[in-house]
Amino acid sequence: MSQTEARFTIHSLIVTAVVTLLATVLVLEINGKIDHSDNKDHVPVGEFEAIHIEPGEAFRMSPKSSELHAVCEQGFLAIAADADPSFRGILVDYKNRGVRCSRGPAPVHDRPVSDNSSHDRKSD
């Protein structure tokens, strides 16, 4: 390839791509197309998927923890972040209906602090 055929260098193409990306984000931000909501009331905590497993069927799952946990919140299953347990989201189905919790006794970590039904009591 001769000098007259090489009009653009790799360096100039990379710089052009980066500048174009930054300009695009800047224009979207100026026009208000990028939403920076501080109101977390209607922000999804995450997307979840239920997988049907037949009895005896092998199931592969990632060994890593999701850093989320489930709690029963007013009779419905809520997902909370391990880092901030106060940031909870109610689990809903595709029609926005809440998923009910088990009707059994609440796990120890979901019981109110004033609950007197502790299993740690010693009988006199």
N, C-alpha and C positions, 0 to 999 in steps of 0.2 A: 504494500500500500504506500503510495507516495504522499508527500506532505500536503499536496493540494486536495487529496481525498479525505484526510483526517481533519474534519472541521471542528469536532468537539472531543475534548478529552474526557476520560472517565471521571476525573475530579470535578469538572464543570457539570457533568450530568448528575452526580451525587449532590452537589451543592444546589442545583436547580430543583431536584426532588425534595430536599429538606426545606428549602425556602417555600416551595409550593405547598407542602404539608402545613407548615406554620401559618402561611397566609390563609389557607382554608379554615383552619381552626380559629384564627383571629376573626375572620369574616363571619363565621357561624356564631361566635361569641358576641360580637357587636350587634348582630341582628337578633339576638335572643333565642337562637335555635338550640343552644345547649342549656339544659335545665340543671340548675344547681340548687335543688330544694333542700332546705334545712328542716322542713316538716317531714318527720319520719312516720307519721300516722298511716299513710297509705303506700309506703314503700315496701315491696315484697322483701321478706327476709331471705328467701331463696326459692329455687324451684326444686320440687321433689318428684320422685317417681316410685310408684309401688310396683313391685315385681312379684308375680304369682309363682309360688314354689309348690310343687307337688310333694306329698310325703315321700321321703326317701330320695328325693332328687338332689343331686349335688348342686351347690350354688357357690359361685366365686364372688368374693367381695374384697374390696381394697382393704389391706391391713391398717391403713392410716385412719386416724380418727377424723371425723368431720368437723370437730370443734363446735358442735351444736349438741343440744340435749333437748329432750321432750319433757314437758310438764303438763299437768292438768290445770287448766285455767277456766274457772267457772263452768266446769262440765265439758269443756272442749279441749282438744289436744293442741298445745302451743309448742312452738319451736323457739328456743332461746339460745343465744350465743354464749359459749363458755366464758368469753372475755367480759361480757356485759349481760348478766342474766336478766336485767330489767328491760332489755331490748328483746321483746317477745313478739311473735307473730302467730296468729291462730291458723291452724292447718285447715284449708278448705278444698273442696273438690272442684271439678271443672264448672259447676254451676254456682260457685261461691257459697256453698253450704258447709258449715263447720263440721269437722270430724269429732264425734263424741269420744270422751274418755271412757275407760272401763268403769263399770258401776261398782266395782269392788272397793276396798279401803284404799285410801291414798297412800302412796309410798311415803316413808318417813321423811324424806327431804322436802316433800310438798305439804306436809302438815303444818298448821300454824304453830308458832312457838309456844302458845299457851295451851296446846293440846295436852291433856293429861293421860292419854292412852299410850304412853311410852312403854316400850318393851324393856327398858333398862331398870325399871323399878324392882326393888327387892321386896318380897312379901314377908311380913313380920309374923 
